[in-house]
Amino acid sequence: MQSEKRQIQCPLCDSTVIQKMPSAPRLNLPRDAPAENDGGATVQARLLALARHMVEHTEDVGDRFAEEARRIYYNEVPQRGIRGLASNEECRELAEEGIDVLQLPLPPVRKQTLQ
């Protein structure tokens, strides 16, 4: 089996510890039928869509995030969307300077398409 031989790995975190998880059955309901309880799946799908959008529409500046955010804020470089790594303290300092930062706990993204 591929998973026992560690031939399968997660595209986001490179882990080779892969397990099959139970999934909800697909129900063929009319599109206009109200969803009674679609909470978890819908939230997960929206978070994944947000992550994809961010990866596609921002520049990864890595651990230079705080420095680059300041350069953009103070008009030292052209404005653009960036993403990267910053400590909680760096985010707090940016907020104190009036620089808006959105912290999202996403795993490191590889240079591949998010599944």
Residue pairs with C-beta under 8 A, 6 or more apart in sequence:
2 8
3 16
3 18
3 19
6 16
8 16
8 18
9 15
9 16
9 18
10 16
10 18
11 110
11 112
11 114
11 115
12 107
12 108
12 109
12 110
12 114
13 107
13 108
14 110
24 41
35 42
48 114
50 104
51 104
51 106
51 109
51 114
52 113
52 114
54 81
54 83
54 104
55 83
55 109
55 114
57 81
58 80
58 81
58 82
58 83
59 80
59 81
59 82
59 83
60 82
60 83
60 84
60 109
61 68
61 82
61 83
61 84
62 84
62 85
63 84
63 85
63 86
64 84
65 82
65 83
65 84
65 85
65 86
65 90
66 86
66 90
66 91
66 93
66 94
68 77
68 82
68 84
69 82
69 86
69 94
69 99
69 101
70 76
70 94
70 97
70 99
71 77
72 78
72 79
72 80
72 82
73 97
73 98
73 99
86 94
86 101
86 103
91 101
91 103
94 101
95 101
